Each structure stands twice: as C-alpha cells, then as structure tokens.
C-alpha cells in the first residue's frame, strides 16, 4: 500500500497504541479542565461530584488501555 506523499508512514503503528497516545493527550487536557473547574466554579457538590466521577472514569479507561497495550505488545 502506498502512502500519501508528505505524511509520515504509520504502517507499523497498531490502532490500539495510537488510540492510547491520543487518549493520554486528551486525559491531560481533561485533568487540566477539571482542575480549573473545581477551583473557579461554585456549583453544587452534586455537580462537582459528577465531574469528578467522569474524570475518574477517563483515568480508569486510559490506564486499562495502557495495561492492555502492555500485555498484548509483542516482545522485542
């Protein structure tokens, strides 16, 4: 399969690994936004708890994906 000129060749990158990289980048953005939300908004504790739950689910998902990548990665 030929690649598009000017773009890097990602033929050796697994989709799960690429998803992990993107997920980790977005996790950093999510943590930063939730930190700013917690420090600057005066919403009810119910809403703040819901935001904390969503961030915890995002962290869990990223960690689970990383564990799957480590366990399924071929030995080099």
Secondary structure by P-SEA (a helix, b strand, c coil): ccccccccccccccaaaaaaaaaaaaaaaaaaaaaaaaacccccaaaaaaaaaaaaaaaaaaaaaaaaaaaacccc
